[in-house]
Amino acid sequence: MKIKKIDIKDIGLFLKKLDVEKPGIKIMSKKSTLSLFFIKGMHVGAANILKQDALSLGADLAVPRGTIICSDKRVDALLIGTKREIEQLSRKELAQPFGLKELAKRLQQYLREKEYPLKIMGVINANEDSFYPGSRFKEANAIKAVERMIEEGADIIDIGGVSSRPGSEPVNEEDELQRVKPVIDVIYSSKLYEKALFSIDSFRPKVIEYALQRGFKIANDITGLKDEEVAKIVAKHDAKAVIMHMKGEPKTMQKNPEYEDVVIEISDFFEKRLEKAEFFGIKRENIILDPGIGFGKKLQHNLEIIRDLSEFKRFGCEILVGASRKSMIDMIVSSSVEERLPGSLALHMKAYQNGASIIRCHDVKEHFQALEVLKAVENI
């Protein structure tokens, strides 16, 4: 008899290959993965109740010293347990006071997380001031780039006419439309939208309307549906909407952005914008969430977002991450924008492992290969 320690992402697939019976796969999958939940500012009474209930089920709650004697009214805590234990605990807490009923409902959201197939989104910019020169194309060259990206494995092509890099100047709606209009028109006339999904990178109603009328299926809005008119247009066309988080606006967003907890703040933002989207008639399954890497975030904020990306899976939406060639890579290892492909691949591989289902990138061929190899390793 021999033994080895293994690290498996998909325990269910491994057990299936081991020829375990289906009921056993379901039970053991829930026992195999440990989940950690950071709970901020909970009532000390709730912490003591939750601690005892967790221990009774085999889970645990790490709390600060002095919690048992209620030395502080509010405490932070770390809940630790398997999926099965968290399921049992969430049902038990529905009858408890001090906000534990609301906590139980939130835990149940996490337990209903959905998995989505991975998609690669290629970037085409119809403007001359985007931060990466390799993404800038005009008319005929843009169409050639679109066709090449589709051949290389892109599932979605994102077309934009305005730079949103830090410090960029705003452009009026009519000028933006004139930049993207020739590219949209050729995509429509040549029926390229039958070969891939097309996304319009804009927050302007007139630009989004024009694209959605001509074969585009996604509105990629860096303002996260701030404009109600955009929400109405997306709902009217039954299109998808990318709701992105941005602190401030492109011109000033990188001037010392601060967060108490960046992941919690983005999560709260998504909760409010999802309510707004559904109020205007956008279906939950048509919403894509983008935490906005580099949009009003310092390096540490960006790293925390990628590390804790699975937090956003509780909303049941696809998650988009776009860290391609961004300056955060230069902050880790000194590099020009032309040298940041390896760093982009590393960030995006980790984002995929942590829950991203759409990777927005400039280098489709390289990302397709890297992701296919990673999936092959995970699925052996």
N, C-alpha and C positions, 0 to 999 in steps of 0.2 A: 504493500500500500504506500502511495506517495501523496503528498499534499502541497498545494501552492496557494498563496494569497492572490486574489484577483480583484480587479477594479472594473465594474460593469456599469454602464449608464442605463441600459435597458434590461433590467433584471427579468422582466416578463419574457423577452425574446430568448434570453439564456435558458430559462426554465423550460420554455417550449422545446428548444433544441435538446434539452436533457430528457425530453419525453415525459415531463410531469403532467399529471391529469389537469384538465382545465380548472376545476374548482380549487385545486391545490395551488395553481399558478396565481389565481386571484388573491388567495389568502396570504401566501408567502411573499408576494410582491409588496403588500401593505406592511409586512413585518420587516422588510429588508432595508428600507430607506429611512434614515433619520432626518427629521425636519426641525428647523430652528426658527422660532418666531420672536423677534424683538418687540416687546410691548412697552410703549413709552407713556409715562404719566398716568399709570393706573392707580385707582384708589387702593390704599394700603389694605383695607378690608377685603377687596376683591383679590389682592395678591395672596393673602393668607388662605382664603377659600380655594383659590385656583391651585395653590401649592399642594394642599391636602388632597384635592380631587385628582390632580395629576399623579401624585404618588400612588394613590389607590388603584390606578390603571396601569402603572408601570412607566409612566412618563415622569417629567420633573420640571420644576420651575426654579430657576436661579434668581434669587432676590438679594438686595443689599442687606448688610448687617443692620439690625434694628427693626426689620420689617415685622418680626413676630411680636414686638412690644409696641408697634405703631409709633415709632419715634418720628416718622415723617408721614404727612397726610397722603402724598403722592410718591410713587416709586416707579423706576424702570425695572423691567424683568426680562429674562430669556426663557421661553417655553421650549422644551426639548422632548421630542417623542417620535414614534413611528407614525406612519399615515393611519394605521388602524387605531392607535392610541389617541391620536388627535381627533379622529372621527367620533370615538366614544366620548371623549372629553367635551367636544362641542355640543353633543346632545345633552350631556349632563348639565352644562352651564346655562342652558336656555331657561332654566328655572331659578337661577341665582340672581342676587341683587348686585348693587354697586357697578352697574354697567357691564356685567358679565354676559348678559343676554345679547347685547350688541357685539361683544367680543366673539361670542359663539357663532353669530351669524357671519362675521368676517372670516373666522376660521373655516366655515363651511364654504365660503367663496373660494378659498385656496384649494379646497379638496375637489372642487369642480373644474379645475384648470383644464383647458382644452389644448390639444396638440395640433399644430398646423404643418403642412408640408413646406419645406424650405423653398424660398424663391430668391433669385438674384435680380436686383434692380440696377440697370445701367444708367449712367448719368450723361445727358447731352445738354450743353449750355449754348444758347443762341445769343450770348452776349460776350463782350470782349474784356470783361473785368472780373470773371470768376477767378477764385484763388489758384486754381490749377489750370495752366494753359492747355494741357492735354485733353481737357473736357470741352474746349471751345470749338464750335463748328458753325458754319453758315450754310443754309439752304442745301445745295447739292452734296456738299461734304457731310452735312448733318445726316442726310438720308443714307449715304454710304456707311457712316458710322453706326447708324441704327441697324442696318442690315447685317453689318459685321457682328455687332453685339448679340443679335438674335442667333446667328450662327454659332457664336461662342458659348451660348447657354443662358442668355438673359431671358427671364420670364416677364419682366416689366422694364419698360424704358421710360425714364423720367425726363421730361423736356421742360427747361426753364429759360426765362429771358432776362432775369434780374439777379445780380449777385447778392447773396445774403451773408457774405464773409464779414468778419468783424471790421467795423469802420466804414463799411460801404454806404454810399449815398442812395437815397430813395429815387425811384424812377416813376414818372406818372403812368397811369393806366394805359393810355393810348399808345405811348412809346413802347411799353412792354408788349402790348398786343401786336404791334407792327414787327417786333423782333421775332416772335414765335409763330406768327400767322403763316409765313411761307412754308415753314417746316410742318406745321399742322395740316396745311392744305395738301401737301404732297403725301403725307402719311394717309390722309383720307382718300385721295384720288387713286393712290396705288394699292389701297386696301391692306396696308401693312398691319393695321389693327387686328387683322384676322390671324396674324402670326405671333403676336405677343400682346400683353396688356400695355396700354399707354397711360402715363400719369402726367398731369400738368402741374409743374412746381410753381404755384402762384397762390396769392391770397386775394386777388382782385376779381370781383364778380364777373366783369365783362370778359376777361381772359379765360376764366374757368368755364363760363357758359359757352364761349366759342369752341373750346376744346371738347367739351362733353357733347356738343352737337355734332362733332365730327370724329366719332369713333373712340375717343378717350374714355376711360372708365374710372379713373382715380383723380381726385383733387388733393394734391400734396400741399397742405396749408401750414406754413411755418408759424402762423399766429394761432393755430389751434381752433379754427372756427370762431375767431373773435367777431367777425362780421356776420351778422344774422342773415344777410342777403346770400352769402356763400352757403350757409347751412340750407337755406331754402332751395338754392339751385341744385345742390348735391342731392337733396331728397327728391326733387322733381325728376331728376334723371335716373333715380335709383342707382347712383354711383357710389363708389367707395370714397371715404375721406380719411386722409392721414391727419391726425390731430397731434401736432408737435408742441412740446414745451419749450418756451424761450423766455428767459428772464430779461426784460427790457426790450430793446429793438436793435437790429444789426449795428447801427452806427455807434451805440454806446454800451452794448450788452457785455463787453469784456472789461469794463472799467470797474474792477474790484467787486465782482458779484459775491454775495454772501448768503449762506443757508445755515439754519440750525441743523437740519438733516435733509440733504438734497433729495434722497429717495422718497422720504415721507412727503415732502413738499410737492414733488412731481406727482406722486400718487393722489394727493388731494386735488391737484389741478385736473388730472384725468377724470376723477370722479365728477367734478363740477361740469367739465366740458362734455362728458358722456351724457349727463342729464340734459344738457342743452341740445346736443345733437339729436337725441331721441325725442325731445320736445318738438323739434322742427321736422320730425318724420324720418330721420336717418336710422336705418335698422342697425342694431348692435353688431350683426355679422358683417356689416359694411364698413365698420370702423377699424382703422389701423392706428396703433399708438406708437409715437416716436418720442423718446425722452430727450431728444435734442442735444446730442453730443456736441460740445463746443459752442452752444448757443446760450451765453450767459452762465458759463461754468468754468471754474478753474480746473487744473489738471486733476487734483484730488477728487473733485466732484465727478468728473468724467469717469475716473477709475472706479469710484464707488457705484456709479450707475451700472457699469458693465458687470461688476462683481455681484450686485444685488438685482440684476435685471429680472429675475424670476418673480420679484414682488409684483410686477405689472401683469403677470399671467392671470391673476385672480379676476381681472375684468372680462376674461373670455374673448379677448380680441387678439388679432395678429399684432406682433411687435416688430417694428422696424428700427434698425440701427444703421447709422451712417457715420463711420469714423474714417472714411477713406481719405488718406493723405493729409489729415488734419494736423494742425500745429501741436497738438498734444503729444504727437510722436516725437517731434523735435525737442519737446521739454524733457523727454525721457532719454533719448539718444540724439545728439546733435545731428540734424539732417535737413537738407533742402526738400522742397515739396516733391522734386523729381526722384528723391531717394527714399521715399516713405512707403513704398509698396510692401516690403517685409513687415513693417510695423502695422500697416493696415490689415494684412492677413492675420497677424497675431491677435489683434483686437477683435476682428470679426469672427475668428474661430471661437474665441472665448465667448463672445456674445451669442453665437449660435448654440454653444453648449449650455448657456444659461437661460435660453428661452427665446432668442430672436428667431423669427420665421421669415423675415425679409432683410436681406443685406443690400444696402445701397452703396454702390462702388463705382469707381472709374475704370477699373481693370477687370473686366468680366471674365476673360479667358483664364487668368490666374486664379481668380476667386472660385470659378467653377471647378477647376482641377483640385484646389486645396480642399474645398468642401466635400467633393466626391471621395477623396482619399480619407478624410476624417470620418465620413459616414461609413466607409468600408471597414475601417478599424473598429468603430463602435458596434457594428452589426455582425461581426464574425461570431 
